[in-house]
Amino acid sequence: MKRYLALAGLTVGLCALAGAQDTGDRIVVPARNTTHPRVVEASVTHGSITVKVYNGKEVIVQSGSDSRKEKDKDKDKDRMVDGLRRIDMPARGFSIEEEDNVIHIRASSAQSQNLVITVPVDTSLQLKSTHGTIMVDGVHGEVEVSDTNGEIELTNISGTVVADTTNGSIKVSMVRVDPNKPIAFSSINGTVDVTLPADLKANMKLRTNRGEVWSDFDMKLTGGQPTTTGGGNNGRFKLEFDRTIYGTINGGGVEANFRTINGKILIRKK
């Protein structure tokens, strides 16, 4: 495994990755194996992740601080505490590890870091943020995205998507869907807004506890099935209707799961 550790304008190579280039908080990870697509796995605690594509073969990772927080720090620079001036701590940077075409990127948990990752089009992603947005544009591959407090926006995706967030909306636009792999979108507090190819064949599973479902697809609904329980020593009988909506579009096909607790589900035809 090859590893890089980037620290506030200084990049230190541990078991240095041959041929890699760095300019401060920008690192270029060269393509050592082009026989199969890359997988980029990135995680931040405080900050956003933005992924964009280009025609090159390398993966380019850049890190920057939150501009809003930097402005707040500038405002506070001249403030005094008991006659003392604040001494700013340096940014903690991020680390990169690469093995067999899988690149792991970790941003510091102590400081706010915004990662901008530029990848070849045929790249699969595994992205996670705790406090920040996640945005991806133009990737062809398997995209797995998880957020806790932030919005997810995926645009012009080809392949498969699994996206979930706790507090935030999900907005996805897919150009092509892999017919052999399921897609899933879930938010606890937020709207799920997904645009899919008009000719997509899918089995739909939709559930919102406190919201509505809207779509311009001609969806054939099969409805939810009641479940019953009974028997036992007390002789009780219970009938419960599942609030999940089941249906198909274009005759059925790939499994597509949509869920939100507090929010709407919007399924659009591209």
Buried (B, 14 or more C-beta within 10 A) or exposed (E): EBBBBBBBEEBEBEEEBEEBEBEEBBBBBEEBEEEEBBBBBBBBBBBBBBBBBEEEEBBBBBBBBBEEEEEEEEEEEEEEEEEEEEEEEEBBBBBBBBEEBBBBBBBBEEBBBBBBBBBBEBBBBBBBBBBBBBBBBBBBBBBBBBBBBBBBBBBBBBBBBBBBBBBBBBBBBBBBBBEEEBBBBBBBBBBBBBBBBEEBBBBBBBBBEEBEBEBEBEBEEEEBEEEEEEEEEEEEEEEEEEEBBBBBBBEBBBEBBBBBBBBBBBBBBE
